[in-house]
């Protein structure tokens, strides 16, 4: 266990966007000593007014503490900081808690880079709003060597008391977080598209809101049912077949077209159902769409 992990946590945070600032504030509120660096000094000064310690460079932040949280927009931004500040040889003995959004390739390359320069790496994804950090609704997906995750546990629990340990496969937080974002992202895009159709048809949004709450009440249970059906290979039993759903989507597209709204979303959905029909899945449960999206399909 590292000397920085004790009653008084000591952590550096690099990157003070909405999430990075939220992380720093959460750690400060928990009584940690937090050193911060950001390319925009104004964000540093704001946190200093709340008790953080300002760092004049990313090197200062890395040298200030053994445990360093990095939270940037993407890995290219982090690589740019490393290159511009000649940080390559400063990771020896440091533990990087990497919470930057990346791809499978960049996550793996970064882990190899940190470990190749004497550092330790725990890679993760924050799956909540900054306001949820430090609460029971805080969500944090993490992976890395077991000893590193154990070492980081006191810090991680301050950010998300029930953080998820995905094991030593450094890719898994990225994979799971992006898979979850498909669900969230498509749901939100769908609701915005629905609003556009309602508005084009002269439906008051207060009325739309009331009924979307009623219709949406089935969604949580149906999501679980679909996941279980795919897990168990049970895609034959259904109360509404792929064909039935597809016909419903055709009707949606027809209405959207009549009202003159952009059909880009409906066209994408149309392609999915056409592919399912081509594969002979029309009479199966909606869960059988997993066959359309499977690798190599």
C-alpha contacts under 8 A as a table, 3 or more apart, distances in Angstrom:
res1	aa1	res2	aa2	distance
1	X	5	X	6.96
1	X	151	X	5.76
2	X	5	X	5.61
2	X	66	X	7.93
2	X	151	X	7.01
3	X	6	X	6.90
4	X	8	X	7.87
4	X	9	X	6.15
4	X	10	X	5.70
4	X	11	X	7.96
4	X	65	X	7.33
4	X	66	X	6.55
4	X	67	X	7.47
5	X	8	X	7.30
5	X	9	X	5.53
5	X	10	X	7.19
5	X	151	X	7.61
5	X	154	X	7.24
6	X	9	X	5.78
8	X	31	X	6.94
8	X	32	X	5.81
8	X	33	X	7.10
9	X	31	X	7.52
9	X	32	X	4.76
9	X	33	X	6.18
9	X	155	X	7.37
10	X	32	X	5.73
10	X	33	X	4.74
10	X	34	X	6.04
10	X	65	X	6.33
10	X	66	X	7.99
10	X	67	X	7.34
11	X	32	X	7.17
11	X	33	X	6.33
11	X	34	X	5.07
11	X	35	X	6.39
11	X	65	X	5.70
11	X	66	X	7.29
11	X	67	X	5.32
11	X	68	X	5.84
11	X	69	X	7.31
12	X	34	X	5.50
12	X	35	X	4.52
12	X	36	X	5.66
12	X	61	X	5.71
12	X	62	X	6.84
12	X	64	X	6.95
12	X	65	X	5.98
12	X	67	X	6.43
12	X	68	X	4.65
12	X	69	X	6.04
13	X	16	X	7.63
13	X	20	X	7.09
13	X	23	X	7.88
13	X	24	X	6.47
13	X	34	X	7.12
13	X	35	X	6.26
13	X	36	X	4.91
13	X	37	X	6.55
13	X	61	X	7.30
13	X	68	X	5.82
13	X	69	X	4.72
13	X	70	X	5.96
13	X	71	X	7.53
14	X	20	X	7.40
14	X	36	X	5.96
14	X	37	X	5.06
14	X	38	X	6.10
14	X	58	X	6.92
14	X	61	X	7.17
14	X	68	X	7.32
14	X	69	X	6.20
14	X	70	X	4.87
14	X	71	X	6.28
14	X	72	X	7.69
15	X	20	X	5.50
15	X	21	X	7.62
15	X	36	X	7.86
15	X	37	X	6.41
15	X	38	X	5.08
15	X	39	X	7.69
15	X	70	X	6.24
15	X	71	X	5.16
15	X	72	X	5.30
16	X	19	X	6.99
16	X	20	X	4.30
16	X	21	X	4.55
16	X	24	X	7.99
16	X	36	X	7.88
16	X	37	X	7.32
16	X	38	X	5.71
16	X	43	X	6.44
16	X	44	X	7.46
16	X	71	X	7.39
16	X	72	X	7.77
17	X	20	X	5.12
17	X	21	X	5.73
17	X	71	X	7.91
17	X	72	X	7.31
18	X	21	X	5.40
18	X	22	X	6.13
18	X	130	X	6.94
19	X	22	X	4.89
19	X	23	X	6.13
19	X	71	X	7.25
19	X	129	X	7.57
19	X	130	X	5.43
20	X	23	X	5.03
20	X	24	X	6.26
20	X	70	X	7.83
20	X	71	X	5.42
20	X	72	X	7.46
21	X	24	X	5.07
21	X	25	X	6.11
21	X	43	X	7.92
21	X	47	X	7.67
22	X	25	X	5.13
22	X	26	X	6.03
22	X	130	X	5.02
22	X	131	X	7.13
22	X	133	X	7.22
23	X	26	X	5.15
23	X	27	X	6.24
23	X	130	X	7.23
23	X	133	X	7.08
23	X	159	X	6.95
24	X	27	X	5.22
24	X	28	X	6.13
24	X	34	X	6.74
24	X	36	X	7.66
24	X	47	X	7.80
24	X	52	X	7.97
25	X	28	X	4.99
25	X	29	X	6.02
25	X	47	X	7.44
25	X	50	X	7.89
26	X	29	X	5.10
26	X	30	X	6.30
26	X	133	X	6.58
26	X	134	X	6.16
26	X	158	X	7.40
26	X	159	X	6.69
27	X	30	X	5.06
27	X	31	X	6.57
27	X	32	X	5.39
27	X	33	X	7.82
27	X	34	X	7.04
27	X	158	X	6.70
27	X	159	X	7.28
28	X	31	X	5.20
28	X	32	X	5.06
28	X	33	X	6.61
28	X	34	X	6.39
28	X	50	X	7.92
28	X	51	X	7.04
28	X	52	X	7.14
29	X	32	X	7.33
30	X	158	X	6.92
33	X	52	X	6.96
33	X	53	X	7.75
34	X	51	X	7.92
34	X	52	X	5.19
34	X	53	X	6.11
35	X	52	X	5.71
35	X	53	X	4.46
35	X	54	X	5.88
35	X	55	X	6.47
35	X	61	X	6.26
35	X	64	X	7.09
35	X	65	X	7.96
36	X	44	X	6.38
36	X	47	X	7.92
36	X	52	X	6.73
36	X	53	X	6.17
36	X	54	X	5.44
36	X	55	X	5.74
36	X	61	X	6.39
37	X	41	X	7.93
37	X	44	X	6.21
37	X	54	X	6.55
37	X	55	X	5.26
37	X	56	X	6.84
37	X	57	X	6.47
37	X	58	X	6.02
37	X	61	X	6.33
38	X	41	X	6.29
38	X	43	X	6.95
38	X	44	X	6.27
38	X	58	X	7.76
40	X	43	X	6.01
40	X	44	X	7.19
41	X	44	X	5.06
41	X	45	X	6.26
42	X	45	X	5.14
42	X	46	X	6.24
43	X	46	X	5.14
43	X	47	X	6.53
44	X	47	X	5.36
44	X	48	X	6.18
44	X	54	X	6.24
45	X	48	X	4.87
45	X	49	X	6.29
45	X	54	X	7.22
46	X	49	X	5.33
46	X	50	X	6.91
47	X	50	X	4.97
47	X	51	X	6.50
47	X	52	X	5.46
48	X	51	X	5.04
48	X	52	X	4.30
48	X	53	X	5.76
48	X	54	X	6.24
49	X	52	X	7.11
55	X	58	X	7.12
55	X	60	X	5.62
55	X	61	X	5.64
56	X	60	X	6.47
56	X	61	X	7.98
57	X	60	X	5.19
57	X	61	X	6.61
58	X	61	X	4.98
58	X	62	X	6.23
58	X	81	X	7.72
58	X	85	X	7.47
59	X	62	X	5.11
59	X	63	X	6.06
59	X	85	X	7.35
59	X	87	X	6.67
59	X	90	X	7.52
60	X	63	X	5.14
60	X	64	X	5.89
61	X	64	X	5.10
61	X	65	X	7.01
61	X	68	X	7.65
62	X	65	X	6.08
62	X	66	X	7.23
62	X	67	X	7.94
62	X	68	X	6.32
62	X	90	X	7.51
62	X	91	X	7.66
62	X	94	X	7.62
63	X	66	X	7.23
63	X	90	X	7.78
65	X	68	X	6.67
65	X	94	X	7.86
66	X	93	X	7.00
66	X	94	X	4.83
66	X	95	X	5.98
67	X	94	X	6.15
67	X	95	X	4.86
67	X	96	X	6.11
67	X	97	X	7.17
68	X	94	X	7.41
68	X	95	X	6.22
68	X	96	X	5.03
68	X	97	X	5.95
69	X	96	X	6.03
69	X	97	X	4.64
69	X	98	X	5.96
69	X	99	X	7.05
70	X	96	X	7.06
70	X	97	X	6.25
70	X	98	X	5.01
70	X	99	X	5.79
70	X	100	X	6.50
71	X	98	X	6.61
71	X	99	X	4.91
71	X	100	X	4.72
72	X	75	X	7.35
72	X	77	X	6.78
72	X	78	X	6.76
72	X	99	X	7.48
72	X	100	X	5.03
72	X	101	X	7.35
73	X	77	X	6.76
73	X	100	X	6.24
73	X	101	X	6.38
74	X	77	X	5.59
74	X	78	X	6.85
74	X	100	X	5.65
74	X	101	X	5.11
74	X	102	X	5.86
75	X	78	X	4.96
75	X	79	X	6.05
75	X	100	X	6.53
75	X	101	X	6.87
75	X	102	X	5.87
75	X	106	X	6.83
76	X	79	X	4.96
76	X	80	X	5.99
77	X	80	X	5.04
77	X	81	X	6.36
78	X	81	X	5.09
78	X	82	X	6.27
79	X	82	X	4.97
79	X	83	X	6.10
80	X	83	X	5.17
80	X	84	X	5.91
81	X	84	X	5.20
81	X	85	X	5.98
81	X	87	X	7.94
82	X	85	X	5.48
82	X	86	X	5.74
82	X	87	X	4.86
82	X	88	X	6.43
83	X	86	X	5.17
83	X	87	X	6.69
83	X	88	X	7.53
86	X	89	X	7.74
87	X	90	X	5.43
87	X	91	X	7.64
88	X	91	X	7.07
88	X	117	X	7.41
89	X	92	X	6.97
89	X	117	X	6.43
90	X	117	X	7.93
91	X	94	X	5.15
91	X	95	X	7.79
91	X	114	X	6.63
91	X	117	X	6.06
91	X	118	X	6.13
91	X	119	X	5.03
92	X	117	X	5.85
92	X	118	X	4.09
92	X	119	X	4.81
93	X	118	X	6.01
93	X	119	X	5.27
93	X	120	X	7.30
94	X	118	X	7.65
94	X	119	X	4.99
94	X	120	X	6.22
95	X	119	X	5.85
95	X	120	X	4.55
95	X	121	X	5.75
95	X	122	X	7.59
95	X	148	X	7.89
96	X	114	X	7.95
96	X	119	X	7.31
96	X	120	X	6.15
96	X	121	X	5.00
96	X	122	X	6.31
97	X	121	X	6.17
97	X	122	X	4.93
97	X	123	X	5.98
97	X	124	X	7.50
97	X	152	X	7.97
98	X	121	X	7.21
98	X	122	X	6.14
98	X	123	X	4.75
98	X	124	X	6.10
99	X	123	X	6.28
99	X	124	X	5.10
99	X	125	X	5.40
99	X	126	X	6.87
100	X	124	X	7.67
100	X	125	X	7.19
101	X	125	X	7.05
101	X	174	X	7.44
102	X	106	X	5.93
102	X	107	X	5.91
102	X	174	X	6.80
103	X	106	X	5.25
103	X	107	X	6.01
103	X	174	X	6.78
104	X	107	X	5.29
104	X	108	X	6.25
104	X	171	X	5.73
104	X	174	X	6.73
104	X	175	X	7.47
105	X	108	X	5.30
105	X	109	X	6.08
106	X	109	X	5.05
106	X	110	X	5.91
107	X	110	X	5.20
107	X	111	X	6.22
107	X	123	X	7.72
107	X	170	X	7.20
107	X	171	X	6.62
107	X	174	X	7.98
108	X	111	X	5.21
108	X	112	X	6.27
108	X	170	X	6.80
108	X	171	X	6.85
109	X	112	X	5.19
109	X	113	X	6.12
110	X	113	X	4.93
110	X	114	X	6.19
111	X	114	X	5.30
111	X	115	X	6.12
111	X	121	X	6.16
111	X	123	X	7.99
111	X	170	X	7.71
112	X	115	X	5.25
112	X	116	X	5.70
113	X	116	X	5.01
113	X	117	X	6.32
114	X	117	X	5.27
114	X	118	X	6.59
114	X	119	X	5.07
114	X	120	X	6.52
114	X	121	X	6.72
115	X	118	X	5.20
115	X	119	X	4.82
115	X	120	X	5.69
115	X	121	X	7.00
116	X	119	X	7.23
120	X	148	X	6.82
121	X	144	X	6.45
121	X	145	X	7.80
121	X	148	X	7.04
122	X	142	X	6.73
122	X	143	X	5.86
122	X	144	X	4.80
122	X	145	X	7.42
122	X	148	X	6.63
122	X	149	X	6.47
122	X	152	X	7.96
122	X	170	X	7.75
123	X	142	X	5.72
123	X	143	X	5.51
123	X	144	X	6.32
123	X	170	X	6.29
123	X	173	X	7.24
124	X	140	X	6.94
124	X	141	X	5.23
124	X	142	X	4.17
124	X	143	X	6.24
124	X	173	X	5.31
124	X	174	X	7.15
125	X	140	X	5.87
125	X	141	X	5.20
125	X	142	X	6.69
125	X	173	X	5.78
125	X	174	X	6.67
125	X	177	X	6.52
126	X	139	X	6.05
126	X	140	X	4.68
126	X	141	X	6.48
127	X	138	X	7.54
127	X	139	X	5.02
127	X	140	X	5.83
127	X	141	X	7.40
127	X	177	X	7.05
128	X	132	X	6.15
128	X	133	X	7.26
128	X	137	X	7.65
128	X	138	X	5.89
128	X	139	X	5.53
128	X	140	X	7.74
129	X	132	X	5.46
129	X	133	X	7.12
129	X	138	X	7.92
130	X	133	X	5.46
132	X	135	X	5.59
132	X	136	X	7.75
132	X	137	X	5.81
132	X	138	X	4.88
133	X	137	X	7.52
133	X	138	X	4.77
133	X	139	X	7.55
133	X	159	X	5.15
133	X	160	X	6.02
134	X	138	X	6.04
134	X	157	X	7.65
134	X	158	X	5.46
134	X	159	X	4.41
134	X	160	X	5.21
134	X	161	X	6.70
135	X	138	X	5.26
135	X	159	X	7.59
135	X	160	X	6.42
135	X	161	X	6.89
136	X	160	X	6.86
136	X	161	X	6.24
136	X	162	X	7.13
137	X	160	X	7.61
138	X	159	X	6.90
138	X	160	X	4.69
138	X	161	X	7.21
138	X	162	X	7.69
138	X	163	X	7.78
139	X	160	X	5.69
139	X	162	X	7.37
139	X	163	X	6.04
139	X	164	X	7.70
140	X	156	X	7.96
140	X	159	X	7.73
140	X	160	X	6.01
140	X	162	X	7.95
140	X	163	X	4.87
140	X	164	X	6.09
141	X	163	X	6.19
141	X	164	X	4.91
141	X	165	X	6.50
141	X	166	X	6.94
141	X	173	X	5.40
141	X	177	X	7.72
142	X	149	X	7.92
142	X	163	X	7.40
142	X	164	X	6.06
142	X	165	X	5.32
142	X	166	X	5.87
142	X	167	X	7.74
142	X	172	X	8.00
142	X	173	X	5.82
143	X	149	X	7.25
143	X	165	X	6.04
143	X	166	X	5.09
143	X	167	X	5.16
143	X	168	X	5.39
143	X	169	X	6.18
143	X	170	X	5.18
143	X	171	X	7.65
143	X	172	X	6.82
143	X	173	X	6.50
144	X	148	X	6.58
144	X	149	X	6.22
144	X	167	X	6.24
144	X	168	X	4.34
144	X	169	X	6.41
144	X	170	X	5.45
145	X	148	X	5.31
145	X	149	X	6.34
145	X	167	X	7.28
145	X	168	X	4.93
146	X	149	X	5.24
146	X	150	X	6.17
146	X	167	X	6.98
146	X	168	X	6.50
147	X	150	X	5.07
147	X	151	X	6.13
148	X	151	X	4.94
148	X	152	X	6.17
149	X	152	X	5.03
149	X	153	X	5.89
149	X	165	X	7.92
150	X	153	X	5.10
151	X	154	X	7.37
152	X	155	X	5.53
152	X	156	X	6.12
153	X	156	X	4.97
153	X	157	X	5.92
154	X	157	X	5.34
154	X	158	X	6.62
155	X	158	X	5.30
155	X	159	X	6.85
156	X	159	X	5.21
156	X	160	X	6.10
156	X	161	X	7.33
156	X	163	X	6.84
157	X	160	X	4.94
157	X	161	X	4.21
157	X	162	X	6.69
157	X	163	X	6.55
158	X	161	X	6.08
160	X	163	X	5.12
166	X	169	X	7.30
166	X	172	X	6.55
166	X	173	X	7.08
167	X	170	X	7.82
169	X	172	X	5.92
170	X	173	X	7.12
171	X	174	X	5.66
171	X	175	X	6.32
172	X	175	X	4.97
172	X	176	X	5.90
173	X	176	X	5.25
173	X	177	X	5.79
174	X	177	X	5.26
174	X	178	X	6.10
175	X	178	X	5.40
175	X	179	X	6.15
176	X	179	X	5.02
176	X	180	X	6.14
177	X	180	X	5.15
177	X	181	X	6.12
178	X	181	X	4.84
178	X	182	X	6.40
179	X	182	X	5.34
179	X	183	X	7.06
180	X	183	X	5.29
180	X	184	X	6.41
181	X	184	X	4.94
181	X	185	X	5.39
181	X	186	X	7.95
182	X	185	X	5.17
182	X	186	X	5.76
183	X	186	X	5.58
183	X	187	X	6.09
184	X	187	X	5.21
184	X	188	X	6.21
185	X	188	X	5.24
185	X	189	X	6.07
186	X	189	X	5.00
186	X	190	X	5.83
187	X	190	X	5.04
187	X	191	X	6.30
188	X	191	X	5.15
188	X	192	X	6.31
189	X	192	X	5.15
189	X	193	X	6.14
190	X	193	X	5.04
190	X	194	X	6.10
190	X	265	X	8.00
191	X	194	X	4.90
191	X	195	X	6.18
192	X	195	X	5.03
192	X	196	X	6.37
193	X	196	X	5.07
193	X	197	X	6.43
193	X	265	X	7.58
194	X	197	X	5.14
194	X	198	X	6.16
195	X	198	X	5.05
195	X	199	X	6.02
195	X	205	X	7.22
195	X	208	X	7.53
196	X	199	X	5.19
196	X	200	X	6.08
196	X	261	X	7.15
197	X	200	X	5.11
197	X	201	X	6.23
197	X	256	X	6.03
197	X	259	X	7.26
197	X	261	X	6.64
198	X	201	X	5.10
198	X	202	X	6.28
198	X	203	X	5.01
198	X	204	X	7.45
198	X	205	X	7.32
198	X	208	X	7.12
199	X	202	X	5.08
199	X	203	X	5.53
199	X	204	X	6.94
199	X	205	X	7.17
200	X	203	X	7.63
200	X	259	X	6.01
200	X	260	X	7.72
200	X	261	X	7.25
201	X	259	X	6.59
203	X	207	X	7.04
203	X	208	X	6.88
204	X	207	X	5.41
204	X	208	X	6.42
205	X	208	X	4.72
205	X	209	X	5.86
206	X	209	X	5.03
206	X	210	X	6.27
207	X	210	X	5.18
207	X	211	X	6.45
208	X	211	X	5.38
208	X	212	X	5.99
209	X	212	X	5.19
209	X	213	X	6.32
210	X	213	X	5.49
210	X	214	X	6.75
211	X	214	X	4.95
211	X	215	X	6.09
212	X	215	X	5.06
212	X	216	X	5.60
213	X	216	X	5.07
213	X	217	X	6.26
214	X	217	X	5.43
215	X	218	X	6.40
215	X	219	X	7.97
216	X	219	X	5.34
217	X	220	X	7.00
218	X	221	X	5.97
218	X	222	X	6.12
219	X	222	X	5.02
219	X	223	X	5.98
220	X	223	X	5.31
220	X	224	X	6.62
221	X	224	X	5.28
221	X	225	X	6.24
222	X	225	X	4.93
222	X	226	X	6.13
223	X	226	X	5.23
223	X	227	X	6.29
224	X	227	X	5.17
224	X	228	X	6.12
225	X	228	X	5.19
225	X	229	X	6.06
226	X	229	X	5.02
226	X	230	X	6.24
226	X	286	X	7.52
226	X	287	X	5.31
227	X	230	X	5.24
227	X	231	X	6.08
227	X	287	X	7.51
228	X	231	X	4.94
228	X	232	X	5.97
229	X	232	X	5.20
229	X	233	X	5.78
229	X	234	X	4.81
229	X	235	X	6.01
229	X	287	X	6.39
230	X	233	X	5.04
230	X	234	X	6.38
230	X	235	X	6.86
230	X	287	X	5.93
230	X	288	X	7.28
230	X	290	X	7.25
231	X	234	X	7.86
234	X	237	X	6.76
235	X	238	X	7.35
235	X	284	X	5.93
235	X	285	X	5.05
235	X	286	X	7.48
235	X	287	X	5.77
235	X	288	X	5.42
236	X	283	X	7.89
236	X	284	X	5.08
236	X	285	X	5.79
237	X	284	X	7.23
237	X	285	X	6.31
238	X	241	X	5.99
238	X	284	X	6.85
238	X	285	X	4.88
238	X	286	X	7.84
239	X	285	X	7.62
240	X	243	X	7.97
240	X	244	X	5.80
240	X	245	X	6.74
240	X	285	X	6.65
240	X	286	X	7.50
241	X	244	X	5.07
241	X	245	X	6.34
241	X	282	X	6.62
241	X	283	X	5.32
241	X	284	X	5.33
241	X	285	X	4.80
241	X	286	X	6.06
242	X	245	X	5.08
242	X	246	X	5.91
242	X	273	X	7.40
242	X	276	X	7.75
242	X	281	X	7.02
242	X	282	X	5.01
242	X	283	X	6.14
242	X	284	X	5.97
242	X	285	X	5.78
242	X	286	X	5.02
242	X	288	X	7.97
242	X	289	X	7.91
243	X	246	X	4.89
243	X	247	X	6.13
243	X	273	X	7.87
243	X	277	X	7.64
243	X	282	X	4.67
243	X	283	X	6.13
244	X	247	X	5.20
244	X	248	X	6.33
245	X	248	X	5.05
245	X	249	X	6.29
245	X	286	X	7.71
246	X	249	X	5.03
246	X	250	X	6.25
246	X	270	X	7.61
246	X	273	X	5.81
247	X	250	X	5.00
247	X	251	X	6.41
248	X	251	X	5.16
248	X	252	X	6.39
249	X	252	X	4.89
249	X	253	X	6.16
249	X	266	X	7.55
249	X	269	X	7.59
249	X	270	X	7.27
250	X	253	X	5.08
250	X	254	X	6.17
250	X	270	X	7.38
251	X	254	X	5.04
251	X	255	X	6.29
252	X	255	X	5.25
252	X	256	X	6.10
252	X	266	X	7.72
253	X	256	X	5.00
253	X	257	X	5.97
253	X	263	X	7.10
253	X	266	X	5.69
253	X	267	X	7.87
254	X	257	X	5.11
254	X	258	X	6.14
255	X	258	X	5.06
255	X	259	X	6.22
256	X	259	X	5.21
256	X	260	X	6.27
256	X	261	X	5.46
256	X	262	X	7.54
256	X	263	X	6.94
257	X	260	X	5.06
257	X	261	X	6.06
257	X	262	X	7.52
257	X	263	X	6.80
258	X	261	X	7.90
262	X	265	X	7.73
263	X	266	X	5.13
263	X	267	X	5.85
264	X	267	X	5.21
264	X	268	X	6.44
265	X	268	X	5.30
265	X	269	X	6.48
266	X	269	X	5.10
266	X	270	X	5.99
267	X	270	X	4.91
267	X	271	X	6.32
268	X	271	X	5.28
268	X	272	X	6.69
269	X	272	X	5.22
269	X	273	X	6.59
270	X	273	X	5.36
270	X	274	X	6.14
271	X	274	X	5.09
271	X	275	X	6.14
272	X	275	X	5.24
272	X	276	X	6.32
272	X	292	X	7.55
273	X	276	X	4.97
273	X	277	X	6.19
274	X	277	X	5.13
274	X	278	X	6.18
275	X	278	X	4.98
275	X	279	X	6.32
275	X	292	X	6.94
276	X	279	X	5.14
276	X	280	X	6.51
276	X	281	X	5.34
276	X	282	X	6.44
276	X	289	X	6.53
276	X	292	X	6.29
277	X	280	X	5.11
277	X	281	X	5.51
277	X	282	X	5.09
278	X	281	X	7.57
280	X	283	X	7.80
281	X	284	X	5.38
281	X	288	X	6.84
281	X	289	X	7.79
284	X	287	X	7.88
284	X	288	X	6.26
285	X	288	X	5.67
286	X	289	X	5.80
287	X	290	X	6.07
288	X	291	X	5.79
288	X	292	X	7.76
289	X	292	X	5.17
289	X	293	X	6.83
290	X	293	X	5.23
290	X	294	X	6.02
291	X	294	X	5.19
291	X	297	X	7.03
292	X	297	X	6.17
293	X	297	X	6.65
294	X	297	X	5.50
